[in-house]
Amino acid sequence: MDEFEIIYRQYFSMVFSHARRLTGDDYLAEELTEETFFKALKALKRYDDKQELKAWLCTIAKNTWISNCRKKEVFSLWMFGELPFARIAVLCKL
């Protein structure tokens, strides 16, 4: 078993629970958990062990969720609100 597989097995339930609290939905929580571990795998070499691993994973999950919400928000403001991108950027602080 490699290092990442150990991390995945040890922290999956915790990350999923955190994702469930963020999303309020099992399906979205599964998607968010999958994306969180994918991003963690890509960033593992840059992980600073001064930060607790579970905090690092929860931060990745939270930031991913926020990013995904902004994408939906930008699309809605553009499509349904008919706002120009410059105005959307100001509203979303992008």
N, CA, C and O atoms as a CHARMM CRD file, in Angstrom:
* protein
*
  376
    1    1 MET  N      0.84800  -1.17700   0.00000 PROA 1      0.00000
    2    1 MET  CA     0.00000   0.00000   0.00000 PROA 1      0.00000
    3    1 MET  C      0.89800   1.24700   0.00000 PROA 1      0.00000
    4    1 MET  O      1.82800   1.34700   0.80100 PROA 1      0.00000
    5    2 ASP  N      0.61300   2.19500  -0.90400 PROA 2      0.00000
    6    2 ASP  CA     1.43000   3.40600  -0.94200 PROA 2      0.00000
    7    2 ASP  C      0.91300   4.44500   0.05200 PROA 2      0.00000
    8    2 ASP  O     -0.14700   4.27500   0.65400 PROA 2      0.00000
    9    3 GLU  N      1.66800   5.50600   0.21100 PROA 3      0.00000
   10    3 GLU  CA     1.36500   6.54700   1.20400 PROA 3      0.00000
   11    3 GLU  C     -0.01400   7.16700   0.98200 PROA 3      0.00000
   12    3 GLU  O     -0.76400   7.38700   1.93300 PROA 3      0.00000
   13    4 PHE  N     -0.34200   7.44800  -0.28300 PROA 4      0.00000
   14    4 PHE  CA    -1.61900   8.09800  -0.55400 PROA 4      0.00000
   15    4 PHE  C     -2.79300   7.17300  -0.24600 PROA 4      0.00000
   16    4 PHE  O     -3.81600   7.62900   0.26500 PROA 4      0.00000
   17    5 GLU  N     -2.66500   5.91400  -0.54100 PROA 5      0.00000
   18    5 GLU  CA    -3.74000   4.96500  -0.25300 PROA 5      0.00000
   19    5 GLU  C     -4.00400   4.89400   1.25300 PROA 5      0.00000
   20    5 GLU  O     -5.15300   4.78300   1.68000 PROA 5      0.00000
   21    6 ILE  N     -2.95500   4.95700   2.04500 PROA 6      0.00000
   22    6 ILE  CA    -3.10100   4.96500   3.50300 PROA 6      0.00000
   23    6 ILE  C     -3.85600   6.21900   3.94500 PROA 6      0.00000
   24    6 ILE  O     -4.76700   6.14800   4.77000 PROA 6      0.00000
   25    7 ILE  N     -3.46900   7.36100   3.38900 PROA 7      0.00000
   26    7 ILE  CA    -4.14700   8.62600   3.71300 PROA 7      0.00000
   27    7 ILE  C     -5.60900   8.54900   3.31600 PROA 7      0.00000
   28    7 ILE  O     -6.48700   8.93800   4.08600 PROA 7      0.00000
   29    8 TYR  N     -5.87300   8.04800   2.11600 PROA 8      0.00000
   30    8 TYR  CA    -7.24800   7.92700   1.62000 PROA 8      0.00000
   31    8 TYR  C     -8.09900   7.06400   2.55000 PROA 8      0.00000
   32    8 TYR  O     -9.20600   7.45100   2.92400 PROA 8      0.00000
   33    9 ARG  N     -7.58800   5.91800   2.91200 PROA 9      0.00000
   34    9 ARG  CA    -8.34800   5.00800   3.78600 PROA 9      0.00000
   35    9 ARG  C     -8.56800   5.60200   5.17400 PROA 9      0.00000
   36    9 ARG  O     -9.63000   5.43500   5.77400 PROA 9      0.00000
   37   10 GLN  N     -7.55900   6.29100   5.66700 PROA 10     0.00000
   38   10 GLN  CA    -7.64100   6.83800   7.02200 PROA 10     0.00000
   39   10 GLN  C     -8.56800   8.05400   7.10400 PROA 10     0.00000
   40   10 GLN  O     -9.24200   8.24700   8.11600 PROA 10     0.00000
   41   11 TYR  N     -8.60700   8.86200   6.06400 PROA 11     0.00000
   42   11 TYR  CA    -9.32100  10.14000   6.14000 PROA 11     0.00000
   43   11 TYR  C    -10.57600  10.23300   5.28300 PROA 11     0.00000
   44   11 TYR  O    -11.25300  11.26000   5.31300 PROA 11     0.00000
   45   12 PHE  N    -10.90600   9.20600   4.53000 PROA 12     0.00000
   46   12 PHE  CA   -12.06300   9.28100   3.64200 PROA 12     0.00000
   47   12 PHE  C    -13.34300   9.64100   4.38900 PROA 12     0.00000
   48   12 PHE  O    -14.04500  10.57000   3.99100 PROA 12     0.00000
   49   13 SER  N    -13.65000   8.93200   5.44700 PROA 13     0.00000
   50   13 SER  CA   -14.90300   9.17700   6.18500 PROA 13     0.00000
   51   13 SER  C    -14.96600  10.58900   6.73600 PROA 13     0.00000
   52   13 SER  O    -16.01600  11.23000   6.68900 PROA 13     0.00000
   53   14 MET  N    -13.86100  11.07300   7.25200 PROA 14     0.00000
   54   14 MET  CA   -13.81900  12.41800   7.81700 PROA 14     0.00000
   55   14 MET  C    -14.04200  13.46000   6.72400 PROA 14     0.00000
   56   14 MET  O    -14.81500  14.39900   6.91300 PROA 14     0.00000
   57   15 VAL  N    -13.36800  13.30200   5.57800 PROA 15     0.00000
   58   15 VAL  CA   -13.53000  14.25500   4.47300 PROA 15     0.00000
   59   15 VAL  C    -14.95900  14.18700   3.93300 PROA 15     0.00000
   60   15 VAL  O    -15.56200  15.22000   3.64100 PROA 15     0.00000
   61   16 PHE  N    -15.49800  12.98200   3.80200 PROA 16     0.00000
   62   16 PHE  CA   -16.87200  12.85000   3.31900 PROA 16     0.00000
   63   16 PHE  C    -17.85100  13.53500   4.28200 PROA 16     0.00000
   64   16 PHE  O    -18.76400  14.22800   3.83400 PROA 16     0.00000
   65   17 SER  N    -17.67700  13.35300   5.57300 PROA 17     0.00000
   66   17 SER  CA   -18.55500  14.00300   6.56000 PROA 17     0.00000
   67   17 SER  C    -18.46600  15.52200   6.45500 PROA 17     0.00000
   68   17 SER  O    -19.48000  16.21700   6.52500 PROA 17     0.00000
   69   18 HSD  N    -17.26300  16.02700   6.28900 PROA 18     0.00000
   70   18 HSD  CA   -17.06300  17.46500   6.12200 PROA 18     0.00000
   71   18 HSD  C    -17.74700  17.94400   4.83200 PROA 18     0.00000
   72   18 HSD  O    -18.42400  18.97200   4.82800 PROA 18     0.00000
   73   19 ALA  N    -17.56700  17.20300   3.76000 PROA 19     0.00000
   74   19 ALA  CA   -18.18500  17.54600   2.48400 PROA 19     0.00000
   75   19 ALA  C    -19.71200  17.49000   2.58400 PROA 19     0.00000
   76   19 ALA  O    -20.41100  18.30000   1.97400 PROA 19     0.00000
   77   20 ARG  N    -20.21200  16.54600   3.34500 PROA 20     0.00000
   78   20 ARG  CA   -21.67600  16.41900   3.54100 PROA 20     0.00000
   79   20 ARG  C    -22.21800  17.63600   4.27100 PROA 20     0.00000
   80   20 ARG  O    -23.29600  18.13200   3.94400 PROA 20     0.00000
   81   21 ARG  N    -21.46800  18.12300   5.26400 PROA 21     0.00000
   82   21 ARG  CA   -21.89600  19.33500   5.98100 PROA 21     0.00000
   83   21 ARG  C    -21.88300  20.54900   5.05600 PROA 21     0.00000
   84   21 ARG  O    -22.75800  21.41100   5.14000 PROA 21     0.00000
   85   22 LEU  N    -20.89300  20.61100   4.18200 PROA 22     0.00000
   86   22 LEU  CA   -20.79400  21.74400   3.25700 PROA 22     0.00000
   87   22 LEU  C    -21.91100  21.73900   2.21800 PROA 22     0.00000
   88   22 LEU  O    -22.50500  22.77800   1.92800 PROA 22     0.00000
   89   23 THR  N    -22.18700  20.57600   1.66800 PROA 23     0.00000
   90   23 THR  CA   -23.11400  20.47700   0.53400 PROA 23     0.00000
   91   23 THR  C    -24.55100  20.19600   0.93400 PROA 23     0.00000
   92   23 THR  O    -25.48500  20.62500   0.25500 PROA 23     0.00000
   93   24 GLY  N    -24.73100  19.47600   2.03500 PROA 24     0.00000
   94   24 GLY  CA   -26.08000  19.08300   2.43600 PROA 24     0.00000
   95   24 GLY  C    -26.66700  17.98400   1.56500 PROA 24     0.00000
   96   24 GLY  O    -27.87600  17.75400   1.58300 PROA 24     0.00000
   97   25 ASP  N    -25.82300  17.30700   0.80600 PROA 25     0.00000
   98   25 ASP  CA   -26.30300  16.31100  -0.15000 PROA 25     0.00000
   99   25 ASP  C    -25.27400  15.19400  -0.29200 PROA 25     0.00000
  100   25 ASP  O    -24.08500  15.45900  -0.47500 PROA 25     0.00000
  101   26 ASP  N    -25.72900  13.95100  -0.20900 PROA 26     0.00000
  102   26 ASP  CA   -24.80800  12.80400  -0.29300 PROA 26     0.00000
  103   26 ASP  C    -24.09500  12.73300  -1.64100 PROA 26     0.00000
  104   26 ASP  O    -22.88500  12.51300  -1.69300 PROA 26     0.00000
  105   27 TYR  N    -24.83800  12.91700  -2.72700 PROA 27     0.00000
  106   27 TYR  CA   -24.22800  12.82500  -4.05300 PROA 27     0.00000
  107   27 TYR  C    -23.16100  13.90200  -4.24000 PROA 27     0.00000
  108   27 TYR  O    -22.04900  13.60900  -4.68000 PROA 27     0.00000
  109   28 LEU  N    -23.50000  15.14700  -3.90600 PROA 28     0.00000
  110   28 LEU  CA   -22.52400  16.22900  -4.03300 PROA 28     0.00000
  111   28 LEU  C    -21.33300  16.02000  -3.10100 PROA 28     0.00000
  112   28 LEU  O    -20.20000  16.35600  -3.44500 PROA 28     0.00000
  113   29 ALA  N    -21.59800  15.46400  -1.92000 PROA 29     0.00000
  114   29 ALA  CA   -20.51000  15.19000  -0.97600 PROA 29     0.00000
  115   29 ALA  C    -19.55100  14.14900  -1.53800 PROA 29     0.00000
  116   29 ALA  O    -18.33800  14.26300  -1.35700 PROA 29     0.00000
  117   30 GLU  N    -20.08100  13.13600  -2.21700 PROA 30     0.00000
  118   30 GLU  CA   -19.22700  12.13000  -2.84900 PROA 30     0.00000
  119   30 GLU  C    -18.36300  12.76800  -3.93300 PROA 30     0.00000
  120   30 GLU  O    -17.16600  12.49400  -4.02300 PROA 30     0.00000
  121   31 GLU  N    -18.97200  13.61400  -4.75100 PROA 31     0.00000
  122   31 GLU  CA   -18.23300  14.30700  -5.80800 PROA 31     0.00000
  123   31 GLU  C    -17.14200  15.20100  -5.22100 PROA 31     0.00000
  124   31 GLU  O    -16.00800  15.21200  -5.69800 PROA 31     0.00000
  125   32 LEU  N    -17.50200  15.94400  -4.18200 PROA 32     0.00000
  126   32 LEU  CA   -16.55400  16.84600  -3.54300 PROA 32     0.00000
  127   32 LEU  C    -15.41500  16.07400  -2.88100 PROA 32     0.00000
  128   32 LEU  O    -14.26000  16.49500  -2.94700 PROA 32     0.00000
  129   33 THR  N    -15.73100  14.95800  -2.25200 PROA 33     0.00000
  130   33 THR  CA   -14.71100  14.11800  -1.61800 PROA 33     0.00000
  131   33 THR  C    -13.74400  13.57400  -2.66400 PROA 33     0.00000
  132   33 THR  O    -12.53000  13.57400  -2.45600 PROA 33     0.00000
  133   34 GLU  N    -14.28400  13.11000  -3.78600 PROA 34     0.00000
  134   34 GLU  CA   -13.44800  12.58900  -4.86600 PROA 34     0.00000
  135   34 GLU  C    -12.51500  13.67900  -5.39500 PROA 34     0.00000
  136   34 GLU  O    -11.32200  13.44200  -5.58600 PROA 34     0.00000
  137   35 GLU  N    -13.06000  14.87100  -5.62900 PROA 35     0.00000
  138   35 GLU  CA   -12.24600  15.97400  -6.13800 PROA 35     0.00000
  139   35 GLU  C    -11.20000  16.41100  -5.10800 PROA 35     0.00000
  140   35 GLU  O    -10.08000  16.77300  -5.47000 PROA 35     0.00000
  141   36 THR  N    -11.56800  16.37500  -3.83900 PROA 36     0.00000
  142   36 THR  CA   -10.63600  16.74000  -2.77200 PROA 36     0.00000
  143   36 THR  C     -9.42600  15.81500  -2.76500 PROA 36     0.00000
  144   36 THR  O     -8.28800  16.28200  -2.70400 PROA 36     0.00000
  145   37 PHE  N     -9.65900  14.52400  -2.82400 PROA 37     0.00000
  146   37 PHE  CA    -8.54100  13.57400  -2.80600 PROA 37     0.00000
  147   37 PHE  C     -7.72700  13.63400  -4.09800 PROA 37     0.00000
  148   37 PHE  O     -6.51700  13.40900  -4.07900 PROA 37     0.00000
  149   38 PHE  N     -8.37500  13.93100  -5.20500 PROA 38     0.00000
  150   38 PHE  CA    -7.64100  14.09400  -6.45700 PROA 38     0.00000
  151   38 PHE  C     -6.68200  15.27400  -6.34700 PROA 38     0.00000
  152   38 PHE  O     -5.51400  15.17000  -6.72200 PROA 38     0.00000
  153   39 LYS  N     -7.17700  16.39200  -5.83300 PROA 39     0.00000
  154   39 LYS  CA    -6.33000  17.57600  -5.65500 PROA 39     0.00000
  155   39 LYS  C     -5.23000  17.31600  -4.62600 PROA 39     0.00000
  156   39 LYS  O     -4.09600  17.76600  -4.79600 PROA 39     0.00000
  157   40 ALA  N     -5.56500  16.59400  -3.56700 PROA 40     0.00000
  158   40 ALA  CA    -4.56600  16.27300  -2.53800 PROA 40     0.00000
  159   40 ALA  C     -3.45300  15.40300  -3.12000 PROA 40     0.00000
  160   40 ALA  O     -2.27900  15.60300  -2.80900 PROA 40     0.00000
  161   41 LEU  N     -3.81600  14.45500  -3.95200 PROA 41     0.00000
  162   41 LEU  CA    -2.81200  13.59100  -4.58200 PROA 41     0.00000
  163   41 LEU  C     -1.85200  14.42500  -5.43000 PROA 41     0.00000
  164   41 LEU  O     -0.63900  14.21900  -5.39000 PROA 41     0.00000
  165   42 LYS  N     -2.40400  15.36500  -6.19600 PROA 42     0.00000
  166   42 LYS  CA    -1.55800  16.21900  -7.03300 PROA 42     0.00000
  167   42 LYS  C     -0.65600  17.12800  -6.19900 PROA 42     0.00000
  168   42 LYS  O      0.44500  17.47500  -6.62700 PROA 42     0.00000
  169   43 ALA  N     -1.12200  17.51600  -5.00400 PROA 43     0.00000
  170   43 ALA  CA    -0.38600  18.47500  -4.17300 PROA 43     0.00000
  171   43 ALA  C      0.40700  17.82400  -3.04400 PROA 43     0.00000
  172   43 ALA  O      1.04600  18.52900  -2.26300 PROA 43     0.00000
  173   44 LEU  N      0.38200  16.52000  -2.94000 PROA 44     0.00000
  174   44 LEU  CA     0.99900  15.82500  -1.80600 PROA 44     0.00000
  175   44 LEU  C      2.47600  16.14900  -1.64400 PROA 44     0.00000
  176   44 LEU  O      2.96900  16.24200  -0.52000 PROA 44     0.00000
  177   45 LYS  N      3.17900  16.32100  -2.73900 PROA 45     0.00000
  178   45 LYS  CA     4.61200  16.62600  -2.65700 PROA 45     0.00000
  179   45 LYS  C      4.85300  17.98900  -2.02000 PROA 45     0.00000
  180   45 LYS  O      5.91000  18.23000  -1.43600 PROA 45     0.00000
  181   46 ARG  N      3.86800  18.87900  -2.13400 PROA 46     0.00000
  182   46 ARG  CA     4.00700  20.22500  -1.56100 PROA 46     0.00000
  183   46 ARG  C      3.39200  20.33700  -0.16000 PROA 46     0.00000
  184   46 ARG  O      3.42600  21.41200   0.43700 PROA 46     0.00000
  185   47 TYR  N      2.84200  19.26500   0.36200 PROA 47     0.00000
  186   47 TYR  CA     2.21100  19.28700   1.68400 PROA 47     0.00000
  187   47 TYR  C      3.25100  19.62100   2.75000 PROA 47     0.00000
  188   47 TYR  O      4.31700  19.00800   2.81900 PROA 47     0.00000
  189   48 ASP  N      2.91700  20.59500   3.56700 PROA 48     0.00000
  190   48 ASP  CA     3.78500  21.01500   4.66600 PROA 48     0.00000
  191   48 ASP  C      3.29500  20.31200   5.93100 PROA 48     0.00000
  192   48 ASP  O      2.20800  20.61000   6.42700 PROA 48     0.00000
  193   49 ASP  N      4.08600  19.39100   6.45000 PROA 49     0.00000
  194   49 ASP  CA     3.63200  18.58500   7.58900 PROA 49     0.00000
  195   49 ASP  C      3.52400  19.36100   8.89700 PROA 49     0.00000
  196   49 ASP  O      3.24600  18.77600   9.94400 PROA 49     0.00000
  197   50 LYS  N      3.74100  20.67700   8.84500 PROA 50     0.00000
  198   50 LYS  CA     3.49600  21.50200  10.03100 PROA 50     0.00000
  199   50 LYS  C      1.99600  21.66500  10.25700 PROA 50     0.00000
  200   50 LYS  O      1.54800  21.91000  11.37700 PROA 50     0.00000
  201   51 GLN  N      1.23200  21.52800   9.18200 PROA 51     0.00000
  202   51 GLN  CA    -0.22900  21.59900   9.26800 PROA 51     0.00000
  203   51 GLN  C     -0.76600  20.17900   9.42700 PROA 51     0.00000
  204   51 GLN  O     -0.25800  19.23800   8.81800 PROA 51     0.00000
  205   52 GLU  N     -1.78200  20.04300  10.24000 PROA 52     0.00000
  206   52 GLU  CA    -2.39600  18.73200  10.44300 PROA 52     0.00000
  207   52 GLU  C     -3.00500  18.25300   9.12700 PROA 52     0.00000
  208   52 GLU  O     -3.63000  19.03700   8.41300 PROA 52     0.00000
  209   53 LEU  N     -2.83100  16.99100   8.80700 PROA 53     0.00000
  210   53 LEU  CA    -3.30100  16.44300   7.54100 PROA 53     0.00000
  211   53 LEU  C     -4.81100  16.59100   7.38000 PROA 53     0.00000
  212   53 LEU  O     -5.28700  16.95100   6.30300 PROA 53     0.00000
  213   54 LYS  N     -5.55900  16.31800   8.43400 PROA 54     0.00000
  214   54 LYS  CA    -7.01400  16.43000   8.30100 PROA 54     0.00000
  215   54 LYS  C     -7.44200  17.88100   8.06800 PROA 54     0.00000
  216   54 LYS  O     -8.41300  18.12400   7.35200 PROA 54     0.00000
  217   55 ALA  N     -6.74200  18.83700   8.65400 PROA 55     0.00000
  218   55 ALA  CA    -7.04800  20.25100   8.41800 PROA 55     0.00000
  219   55 ALA  C     -6.73000  20.62500   6.96900 PROA 55     0.00000
  220   55 ALA  O     -7.47300  21.37500   6.33600 PROA 55     0.00000
  221   56 TRP  N     -5.62100  20.09500   6.45200 PROA 56     0.00000
  222   56 TRP  CA    -5.23100  20.34800   5.07500 PROA 56     0.00000
  223   56 TRP  C     -6.28600  19.81100   4.10900 PROA 56     0.00000
  224   56 TRP  O     -6.67300  20.49300   3.16000 PROA 56     0.00000
  225   57 LEU  N     -6.74200  18.59800   4.35500 PROA 57     0.00000
  226   57 LEU  CA    -7.75500  17.99200   3.49600 PROA 57     0.00000
  227   57 LEU  C     -9.07800  18.75500   3.57600 PROA 57     0.00000
  228   57 LEU  O     -9.73700  18.96400   2.55800 PROA 57     0.00000
  229   58 CYS  N     -9.46500  19.16900   4.77700 PROA 58     0.00000
  230   58 CYS  CA   -10.70900  19.94000   4.93100 PROA 58     0.00000
  231   58 CYS  C    -10.61100  21.29300   4.24000 PROA 58     0.00000
  232   58 CYS  O    -11.60100  21.78300   3.69700 PROA 58     0.00000
  233   59 THR  N     -9.44500  21.89300   4.25500 PROA 59     0.00000
  234   59 THR  CA    -9.23900  23.16700   3.56400 PROA 59     0.00000
  235   59 THR  C     -9.37100  22.97900   2.05600 PROA 59     0.00000
  236   59 THR  O     -9.97900  23.80500   1.37400 PROA 59     0.00000
  237   60 ILE  N     -8.80600  21.90400   1.54200 PROA 60     0.00000
  238   60 ILE  CA    -8.95100  21.60900   0.11500 PROA 60     0.00000
  239   60 ILE  C    -10.42300  21.42300  -0.22900 PROA 60     0.00000
  240   60 ILE  O    -10.89500  21.94900  -1.23600 PROA 60     0.00000
  241   61 ALA  N    -11.14900  20.68000   0.59700 PROA 61     0.00000
  242   61 ALA  CA   -12.57300  20.44400   0.34600 PROA 61     0.00000
  243   61 ALA  C    -13.35500  21.75800   0.36900 PROA 61     0.00000
  244   61 ALA  O    -14.16600  22.01800  -0.52000 PROA 61     0.00000
  245   62 LYS  N    -13.11000  22.58000   1.38200 PROA 62     0.00000
  246   62 LYS  CA   -13.83700  23.85300   1.50100 PROA 62     0.00000
  247   62 LYS  C    -13.54200  24.76400   0.31700 PROA 62     0.00000
  248   62 LYS  O    -14.46000  25.34300  -0.26500 PROA 62     0.00000
  249   63 ASN  N    -12.27200  24.89300  -0.04300 PROA 63     0.00000
  250   63 ASN  CA   -11.90900  25.76000  -1.16400 PROA 63     0.00000
  251   63 ASN  C    -12.47100  25.24900  -2.48600 PROA 63     0.00000
  252   63 ASN  O    -12.86800  26.03900  -3.34200 PROA 63     0.00000
  253   64 THR  N    -12.50400  23.93800  -2.65000 PROA 64     0.00000
  254   64 THR  CA   -13.08000  23.34800  -3.85500 PROA 64     0.00000
  255   64 THR  C    -14.57400  23.62600  -3.91300 PROA 64     0.00000
  256   64 THR  O    -15.10000  23.95800  -4.97500 PROA 64     0.00000
  257   65 TRP  N    -15.26000  23.49500  -2.79000 PROA 65     0.00000
  258   65 TRP  CA   -16.68900  23.76700  -2.73200 PROA 65     0.00000
  259   65 TRP  C    -16.98600  25.23200  -3.06100 PROA 65     0.00000
  260   65 TRP  O    -17.89000  25.53200  -3.84000 PROA 65     0.00000
  261   66 ILE  N    -16.22500  26.12400  -2.46600 PROA 66     0.00000
  262   66 ILE  CA   -16.41000  27.55800  -2.73600 PROA 66     0.00000
  263   66 ILE  C    -16.18300  27.84900  -4.21900 PROA 66     0.00000
  264   66 ILE  O    -16.95800  28.57600  -4.84000 PROA 66     0.00000
  265   67 SER  N    -15.13700  27.28700  -4.77000 PROA 67     0.00000
  266   67 SER  CA   -14.83600  27.49100  -6.18800 PROA 67     0.00000
  267   67 SER  C    -15.96400  26.98600  -7.06500 PROA 67     0.00000
  268   67 SER  O    -16.36200  27.65900  -8.01600 PROA 67     0.00000
  269   68 ASN  N    -16.48300  25.80900  -6.75600 PROA 68     0.00000
  270   68 ASN  CA   -17.58800  25.25200  -7.53600 PROA 68     0.00000
  271   68 ASN  C    -18.85400  26.10200  -7.40400 PROA 68     0.00000
  272   68 ASN  O    -19.58200  26.27900  -8.38000 PROA 68     0.00000
  273   69 CYS  N    -19.11500  26.61500  -6.23300 PROA 69     0.00000
  274   69 CYS  CA   -20.28800  27.47500  -6.03200 PROA 69     0.00000
  275   69 CYS  C    -20.15400  28.76500  -6.82500 PROA 69     0.00000
  276   69 CYS  O    -21.12900  29.23900  -7.40800 PROA 69     0.00000
  277   70 ARG  N    -18.97800  29.32600  -6.85200 PROA 70     0.00000
  278   70 ARG  CA   -18.75100  30.56200  -7.61900 PROA 70     0.00000
  279   70 ARG  C    -19.00500  30.34300  -9.10000 PROA 70     0.00000
  280   70 ARG  O    -19.56900  31.20300  -9.77500 PROA 70     0.00000
  281   71 LYS  N    -18.57900  29.16900  -9.61000 PROA 71     0.00000
  282   71 LYS  CA   -18.80000  28.88200 -11.03100 PROA 71     0.00000
  283   71 LYS  C    -20.28600  28.88500 -11.32500 PROA 71     0.00000
  284   71 LYS  O    -20.71700  29.46800 -12.32000 PROA 71     0.00000
  285   72 LYS  N    -21.10000  28.22300 -10.45200 PROA 72     0.00000
  286   72 LYS  CA   -22.55200  28.18800 -10.66400 PROA 72     0.00000
  287   72 LYS  C    -23.13100  29.58100 -10.56200 PROA 72     0.00000
  288   72 LYS  O    -24.02400  29.94800 -11.32500 PROA 72     0.00000
  289   73 GLU  N    -22.60800  30.38300  -9.58800 PROA 73     0.00000
  290   73 GLU  CA   -23.10100  31.72900  -9.37100 PROA 73     0.00000
  291   73 GLU  C    -22.79200  32.61600 -10.57400 PROA 73     0.00000
  292   73 GLU  O    -23.65200  33.37600 -11.01800 PROA 73     0.00000
  293   74 VAL  N    -21.57900  32.52600 -11.10200 PROA 74     0.00000
  294   74 VAL  CA   -21.18600  33.32100 -12.26200 PROA 74     0.00000
  295   74 VAL  C    -22.06800  32.97800 -13.45200 PROA 74     0.00000
  296   74 VAL  O    -22.54400  33.87200 -14.15300 PROA 74     0.00000
  297   75 PHE  N    -22.28700  31.70500 -13.68200 PROA 75     0.00000
  298   75 PHE  CA   -23.13000  31.28500 -14.80200 PROA 75     0.00000
  299   75 PHE  C    -24.54200  31.84200 -14.64900 PROA 75     0.00000
  300   75 PHE  O    -25.11000  32.35300 -15.61400 PROA 75     0.00000
  301   76 SER  N    -25.10900  31.75000 -13.46700 PROA 76     0.00000
  302   76 SER  CA   -26.47400  32.24500 -13.22500 PROA 76     0.00000
  303   76 SER  C    -26.57500  33.75100 -13.42200 PROA 76     0.00000
  304   76 SER  O    -27.52200  34.24500 -14.03400 PROA 76     0.00000
  305   77 LEU  N    -25.58500  34.47800 -12.89600 PROA 77     0.00000
  306   77 LEU  CA   -25.61300  35.93100 -13.04700 PROA 77     0.00000
  307   77 LEU  C    -25.48200  36.34400 -14.51200 PROA 77     0.00000
  308   77 LEU  O    -26.09900  37.31100 -14.95700 PROA 77     0.00000
  309   78 TRP  N    -24.67100  35.59800 -15.24800 PROA 78     0.00000
  310   78 TRP  CA   -24.48200  35.91300 -16.65900 PROA 78     0.00000
  311   78 TRP  C    -25.70000  35.50700 -17.48400 PROA 78     0.00000
  312   78 TRP  O    -26.21000  36.29000 -18.28500 PROA 78     0.00000
  313   79 MET  N    -26.15800  34.27700 -17.27900 PROA 79     0.00000
  314   79 MET  CA   -27.22700  33.72800 -18.11300 PROA 79     0.00000
  315   79 MET  C    -28.59400  34.30100 -17.74900 PROA 79     0.00000
  316   79 MET  O    -29.33000  34.76500 -18.62000 PROA 79     0.00000
  317   80 PHE  N    -28.92500  34.26800 -16.47200 PROA 80     0.00000
  318   80 PHE  CA   -30.26500  34.66100 -16.05700 PROA 80     0.00000
  319   80 PHE  C    -30.34700  36.12400 -15.61800 PROA 80     0.00000
  320   80 PHE  O    -31.37200  36.78400 -15.79200 PROA 80     0.00000
  321   81 GLY  N    -29.25700  36.60800 -15.05400 PROA 81     0.00000
  322   81 GLY  CA   -29.23500  38.00300 -14.62500 PROA 81     0.00000
  323   81 GLY  C    -28.82500  38.95200 -15.73200 PROA 81     0.00000
  324   81 GLY  O    -28.96300  40.17000 -15.61600 PROA 81     0.00000
  325   82 GLU  N    -28.30900  38.36000 -16.82800 PROA 82     0.00000
  326   82 GLU  CA   -27.88700  39.12000 -17.99800 PROA 82     0.00000
  327   82 GLU  C    -26.90100  40.23400 -17.63800 PROA 82     0.00000
  328   82 GLU  O    -26.92500  41.31800 -18.22100 PROA 82     0.00000
  329   83 LEU  N    -26.03200  39.94100 -16.66200 PROA 83     0.00000
  330   83 LEU  CA   -25.02200  40.91400 -16.25300 PROA 83     0.00000
  331   83 LEU  C    -23.75200  40.72400 -17.07400 PROA 83     0.00000
  332   83 LEU  O    -23.42000  39.59700 -17.44100 PROA 83     0.00000
  333   84 PRO  N    -23.04100  41.80600 -17.36600 PROA 84     0.00000
  334   84 PRO  CA   -21.75900  41.67000 -18.05900 PROA 84     0.00000
  335   84 PRO  C    -20.71600  41.07700 -17.10700 PROA 84     0.00000
  336   84 PRO  O    -20.82700  41.20800 -15.88800 PROA 84     0.00000
  337   85 PHE  N    -19.70700  40.42800 -17.68100 PROA 85     0.00000
  338   85 PHE  CA   -18.68700  39.77000 -16.86300 PROA 85     0.00000
  339   85 PHE  C    -17.95900  40.74000 -15.93800 PROA 85     0.00000
  340   85 PHE  O    -17.57800  40.36700 -14.82800 PROA 85     0.00000
  341   86 ALA  N    -17.76100  41.98300 -16.38400 PROA 86     0.00000
  342   86 ALA  CA   -17.08000  42.96500 -15.53200 PROA 86     0.00000
  343   86 ALA  C    -17.87400  43.20300 -14.25400 PROA 86     0.00000
  344   86 ALA  O    -17.29400  43.30000 -13.17300 PROA 86     0.00000
  345   87 ARG  N    -19.18400  43.29600 -14.36700 PROA 87     0.00000
  346   87 ARG  CA   -20.04700  43.50500 -13.18900 PROA 87     0.00000
  347   87 ARG  C    -20.07000  42.25700 -12.30100 PROA 87     0.00000
  348   87 ARG  O    -20.05000  42.36100 -11.07500 PROA 87     0.00000
  349   88 ILE  N    -20.11200  41.09600 -12.92200 PROA 88     0.00000
  350   88 ILE  CA   -20.09800  39.83800 -12.16700 PROA 88     0.00000
  351   88 ILE  C    -18.80100  39.72200 -11.36200 PROA 88     0.00000
  352   88 ILE  O    -18.81800  39.29900 -10.20700 PROA 88     0.00000
  353   89 ALA  N    -17.68700  40.09700 -11.97500 PROA 89     0.00000
  354   89 ALA  CA   -16.39100  40.03900 -11.28000 PROA 89     0.00000
  355   89 ALA  C    -16.39100  40.92100 -10.04500 PROA 89     0.00000
  356   89 ALA  O    -15.83800  40.54500  -9.01200 PROA 89     0.00000
  357   90 VAL  N    -17.00700  42.09100 -10.14300 PROA 90     0.00000
  358   90 VAL  CA   -17.08200  42.99300  -8.98900 PROA 90     0.00000
  359   90 VAL  C    -17.97500  42.37700  -7.91900 PROA 90     0.00000
  360   90 VAL  O    -17.61700  42.38600  -6.74100 PROA 90     0.00000
  361   91 LEU  N    -19.11100  41.85300  -8.30100 PROA 91     0.00000
  362   91 LEU  CA   -20.04400  41.24900  -7.33800 PROA 91     0.00000
  363   91 LEU  C    -19.45400  40.04700  -6.62300 PROA 91     0.00000
  364   91 LEU  O    -19.65200  39.87200  -5.42100 PROA 91     0.00000
  365   92 CYS  N    -18.72500  39.21500  -7.36800 PROA 92     0.00000
  366   92 CYS  CA   -18.15200  37.98600  -6.80500 PROA 92     0.00000
  367   92 CYS  C    -16.74300  38.19200  -6.26600 PROA 92     0.00000
  368   92 CYS  O    -16.12000  37.24700  -5.78200 PROA 92     0.00000
  369   93 LYS  N    -16.24700  39.39300  -6.34300 PROA 93     0.00000
  370   93 LYS  CA   -14.89500  39.72700  -5.87600 PROA 93     0.00000
  371   93 LYS  C    -13.85200  38.83000  -6.51400 PROA 93     0.00000
  372   93 LYS  O    -12.97800  38.29100  -5.83500 PROA 93     0.00000
  373   94 LEU  N    -13.95500  38.67600  -7.82600 PROA 94     0.00000
  374   94 LEU  CA   -13.01700  37.83800  -8.57400 PROA 94     0.00000
  375   94 LEU  C    -11.85900  38.65900  -9.07000 PROA 94     0.00000
  376   94 LEU  O    -10.96100  38.12800  -9.72300 PROA 94     0.00000
